[in-house]
Amino acid sequence: MKPIITHFTDTDLYKLTMCCAIVNCFPRAMVKYTFVDRNDTVYPEGFARLVEEQIVYLEDLRFTDEEAAFMRSRCYYIPSWFYTYLKGFRFKREWVKVCQDAEGHLQIHIEGYWHDTVLLEVMILAIVSELSHTLSGELSRIDLDEYYRISYGKARRMLQAGLTISEFGTRRRFSLAVEDVAVKAFIDADSDLRKEMGKEYRGAFPGTSNVWLAKKHNVVPIGTMAHEFISAIAGMYGPQEANHIAMDMWQKTFIGSLGIFLYDTYGFNAFSANFSEHFARVFAGLRVDSGDNLEQLEKICRKYRDLGLDPSTKQVVFSNALSEESAIELHRAVAGRVHDSYGIGTSISADGGAWGISPSNIVIKLLGVKMTEKRQWNKTCKMSEDRGKVTGDEDIISVFNYLLHR
C-alpha cells in the first residue's frame, strides 16, 4: 500500500511541544508504550504486517524547511534550537513491535528514548484507523463532497451558538482526506458567519491540532500536552508531586506560553494539591478531558476562587468526547463563568453516521519509564476522572491509589 503518513507534521501539535519539553528537561528518559483497542477489534489476517510496512515508510519522513518556516511563524513559543533537532530527526522501525494474536487482535509495543518515541503515537493511531477503514471497504463508501456538506452544517450550528472550536481529530480520523475536508468546512463556516453576522458573531474556529493541515489552510496549530507527560513524571518521581513537576518543567520550557494545563491524569484532587496560586497565575487555564464536564467546571471555579482569582478571567478547554449537541449544551451551561472553548476530535474527523460507519476506539498509552538508560524500569499509569479511561497494570494503579490517598 502507499504511505499513509507523507508529511512529518501530519501529527498533533502537542506531540511536538511535548517532544520539545522532553528534550529540554528529560533528554535521557526512556519509555514503553502499548496499544489499546477499547472495542477489542479482530483485525483481518496480515493486518499487523501492513502496519509494520507503514511504520517503515515513516523512516522516509523529513522535517522540511517549509514546515519549519510555518511553525516559526505560528508557534512563536517554541525555541529555535528545537527546529534544528527536528531537522535531524529520523524515525526507526526498531522502536516498534507489531503482531496479532491467534484471534486477530492487534498488539503494538513501543520502546526507546522518550524524545524519539513520543512522536509515534498519533501517526500510528492514524495509520491503524485508516488501514482498518480501507480494508473493510468503508472508506471507499464515504463521499467527500457530502462529508464537507455535513461538516459545514455542523460547524455553522456550533459556531452560530457562540462556540470557540478547535479540531482535534487526527488520531482516529477515517483518513487525511476526510480530516482535510472537515477542517476546510469549519474554516468556511467561520468565514461565512463572520460576514453574515458581523459584530454579533461570537463563535470562532482558530485552527486544528494537525500541524500539516494548519499549514495547508493557514490557521493556528492548536495543542499543548497529553497525559503521558504527567504519567511519565509520576513513574520517575511518584504521583503525589507529578503535576507540580510537570507544571514547573512546562513553564521553564515555554516561559509562560502554552498555558493550558491538562490536569486530570490522577484526578482533580491530586492536581488541586499541586495547584498553587503561582501556577494558577502562570497558566492561562485548564483542560477538562474526563469526568462530568459541569462537575469539573464547578471544581475548577471553586479552586480559582479559593486561590483569590476570578474564574471568569481564566480559560477552560473542554475535550471529553464532545459531539455537536453536547458542546452546544455545555456552552450554554457554562454561561460565561470561564472563557470556554472546545476541542472536538472524533465527531469531526470520523463522523460516519451517514454511511453507517463507526470510528475506531483506539489509544496508545504509556506503561513504563526510567530516568536514564542506566536506571531500572518503573511502571506508570493514567487514572483519570473516568474509570473507563484508566490505563495501566492493576498493581501500579493500586500503588498510586495508596500513595495519593494515604
Secondary structure, 3 states (H helix, E strand, C coil): CCCCCCCCCCCEHHHHHHHHHHHHHCCCCEEEEEEEECCCCCCCCCHHHHHHHHHHHHCCCCCCHHHHHHHHHHCCCCCHHHHHHHHCCCCCHHHEEEEECCCCCEEEEEEEEHHHHCCCHHHHHHHHHHHHHHHCCCHHHCCHHHHHHHHHHHHHHHHHCCCEEEECCHHHCCCHHHHHHHHHHHHHHHHHHHHHHHHHCCCEEEEECEHHHHHHHCCEECCCCCHHHHHHHHHHHCCCCHHHHHHHHHHHHHCCCCCEEECHHHCHHHHHHHCCHHHHHHCCEEEECCCCHHHHHHHHHHHHHHCCCCHHHCEEEECCCCCHHHHHHHHHHHCCCCEEEEEECHHHHCCEHHHCECCCCEEEEEEEEECCCCCCCEECCECCCCHHHCECCHHHHHHHHHHHHC
